[in-house]
């Protein structure tokens, strides 16, 4: 979702906002499988990561955001943000519905609790905002007659760069915070299911 304009007002951060950033999305998954024990006494394990990302393409470039990582960083204070409440309008909602991968079955499956979770927007230096999380919720809120939505605004900054990559380089997200006691031998990228 790309938008410009003065359409939102700053609001205080609620405890429920922080709790929402900790929400485990059904898309996120981490599973570990023991492959064997080495003669040295070490174990060989296979670790599968599946996480929520947002791909962004514009005339100015393209990129991928680690949405799960950004949510965790917001919840733990690793990224600065400001909460806002915006008025939804038809143009904004229809842009999200038609251009940002909004799937009707996911919109229909959202619960009342889902609709209360704030979106996440990234503010670019030129002043435009890209909503990297919350487009499905935005559409459903509009369809349900709700005309406002809370969101966290994160400025594009050096602190945000570890949560961004070029398309095809998503292994960066797995390597960003290695597990203590583990040594990565290889990384294989597997397409989405």
N, C-alpha and C positions, 0 to 999 in steps of 0.2 A: 504494500500500500504506500504509495507516494502521494504526499499532499503538501501544500504550502498554505500559509495563512495563519491568522491569529484566531484560532478556533477553540482554544482550551484555556482553563485557568488552573494555576497551581493549587494543590490541596495537600493537606498533611498525609504522611505515610501512616497507614494503620497496621496494627499487628496482623490483621487478616491479609494484608498485601504481602508481608514477609512470608506468612504461612503459605500463601498461594504460589510464591516463587519456589517453595520446597516441594510442591505437588509433583508426584511421579506420573508423568505422561505414559499412557499405555504403549506409546511408540518406543519409549526408553527401555532398554534391556541390557543386563550384563550377566553373562553366564560363564562359569568356569568348568573345565573338564580335565580331569587327571589323565594324562597320556602314558605316564610311566615314571619309574624311579631310575635315576642315573647311578652308575657305580660309585660316584662321589658322594652319594647320599642326598643329592638335590633332586627335585621333582621337575618333570616336564609337564607343563599344563597348557591348555589351549583356552584362551579367554575371548569370548565373543562380546562385542559392544554394538549395540544398536541405539542410536540417539537421534533426537529431533534436531533437524537443521532447517535453515531457510535459505534458499537460493535466490539471489537478487541479480537482475539484469536490467541495465538501463543504457541509454545512448552514451553515458559517461564511463561505463565499465560494468563489471560483474563481480560477484563475490558470494561467499557462503558464510553464514553465521551459525555458530554452535549455540542453538537456542537453549538446550539443557545446561550447557556450561554457563551461559549468561544468567539464567535463572538462579543457578547455585551461587554465582558470584554476587548477584543482587541480594540474595538471602543472607549471605555471610559477610557483607560489607566490603567485598573486594572491588566492586564497581560503584562509583557514585551515580546517583540517579535522583530525579525529581518526579513525584507523583503529580498527575494532572487529571482533570475530568474534562472530557470534550463533549460537545454537542455533535451527535451524528447527523449527517444529512444524506439524502438519497444519492447524490453523486459519489460521495466517499464510499458508501456501502456498495453501490453497484460496481465501482472500480475494483473493490476487493473481491466481490462475487465473480467478476468476469476476467480478472487478470492475475489473481494470486492463488490459484490452485484450490479454491474453495469447492469442496465436494458436498453435494446435497445430502448424501447419506451421513456424513460426519456432522453437518449442521443439524440434522434431525435427531441425532443421537445425543446431543449435548443436554446435560441436566441443568436444573436450576442452580445448583452449586457451581457448575462450570461457568455459567453466565456471570457469576460474581467475581471470577478471577480477572485481575487486570491484564490488559494487553502490554506489550513491550514495543516501544518505538525507538529507533536510532535516529538521532539528529545529526545531519551532515553539515559540514562547514558552510555550505551555500544556503542553509536554512530549510531544506526540505527534510521530511521525516519519512522513514520507511518502517512500517509496522512488521516486525519479524515474528511476532507471536500475537495471536488474538483475532486474526481475520475471520475465522469461522464463528467465533463468539460475537464479533461485531455484526455479522450478517444475521445471526440468529436473534440477537438483541433487537435489531431493526425489525425483523419479521414478526417478533413478539410484541411490537409496539413500544419498546424501550428506546428512548432517544438520547441517552447519554452513555458514556463508557469511561471508566478509569483506565489509566495507563501509566507505566513507568517510562520516563524519557531518559535515555542514555546517550550522552554525546559521543560522537566518533572521536576517539582519543587513543593515545598510546596504550592505555590500560585495556582498551577493548580489542586491540590487535591480536592477542593470543586466542581470541574467540572468533576470528575471521580467517578465511583462507581463499585462495583461488579455487575455482571448480576443479575437482579431481584430486585435491590435496587434503582431503578431510582427515587423513591419518594424523595430521598435526594435532587434532583435537584429542586423540587417544594418547599421544606422546606428551601433551602439555603437563599432565600431573601423573607421572609414573607411580605405580604402586610400590611402596617400600618393600624391600626384600625380593623384588622380581626384576629380572633382566629380560628385556625384549630381544628375542632372537630373530623374529621376522614379523612383518605385518602384511596381511593380505586384505585387499579391499574387495568386498563382495557386494554386488548390486542389491538394491532394495527388493524385499520379497514381493 
